[in-house]
Amino acid sequence: MEELEPLNFDAGRIYFHPDDLKRSAELLEKHFSHELDQYEAEVRMRHKNGDWIWVIDRGTVVEWTEDGKPLRMSGTHNDISERKKLDQMKSEFVSTVSHELRTPLTSIKGSLALLVDGALGNLTDDVMEMVNMVYRNTNRLIILVNDILDMEKILSGSMKYEFQKLNLANLVEEAVESNMGFAIEHSVEFVLADLDSKVTVLGDSSRLTQVVTNLLSNAAKFSNKGEKVEISVAHHNSVAKVTISDHGRGIPEKFREQIFGRFTQADSSDSREKGGTGLGLNISKSIIDKHNGMIDFESEVDVGSKFFFTLPVSG
């Protein structure tokens, strides 16, 4: 303990990595203001041998002043460096395997597409049915691989963004046009409702298109056949809003808190029946967060769901 003297509230924090101080301070302030029952943060601390090690820094105020200020705090530092190393190894392994899978899968999909399009001659009905099934499953594998790669980039902080001024209505229109085939496949109709053509935002075009595509595909998959999926773009004051509404099964209230989690679907049978990885909404939330926006939904069972995201308007 003498190595840490003088012992006071700031004694441990002088050993924190500078890049972790802000996040730690924000969480600490939330605990002091009673937003969090306990303070907890993963931070790097300087070991006495000079190395940086990862720790879980936990603490709870155990005594307050009469006017509600924190007076005494109790906590621990737990070394999690080995866990971090294992997580990094796992991440690198998943990334490597995914990269190695993507190239052959893309080649297989291209070859199957030629068969489906009849470029190599007419196929019997039984063979065509088999080829279509393999083509669909190959496409699902490619989506899975791409989602895993995106998730790995998000977790490692290496996902790149190229922000530029965008016309949001144009971006949404182009995304809808590109996904018309998906609507046809699921026997639904994409309908462009109210589109405010004057809304501009600062964003990454490909990443925002990815979010719209994910919401469109979910709406199509979970809509009843013959229904319409309505898409709108609006803005109020300095906030732009994109809304995608379906008329499908809806999402039970008990799944609200986990719908944007990783590998999450409201029904475990959905991944088999409807396809998908359970990563799309989590990736979409990460993308919208990076744009200083917000993504959420409203839903009623057996009536439908309305997913929307908001972005700051760019002048």
Protein Blocks (a to p, Z undefined) as FASTA:
>chain_A
ZZmpccdfklmmmmpcfklmmmmmmmmmmmmnomafbdcdddddddfkopacdddddddd
fbdcfkopafbdcdddddfklmmmmmmmmmmmmmmmmmmmmmmmmmmmmmmmmmmnopno
padfklmmmmmmmmmmmmmmmmmmmmmmmmmmmmnopaccddddddfklmmmmmmmmmmm
mmmmnopacddfbddfkbccdddfklmmmmmmmmmmmmmmmpcehiacddddddehjacc
dddddddebpafklmmmmmmghiafblklmmmngpjhlmmmmmmmmmmmnopacddddde
hkbccddddddddZZ
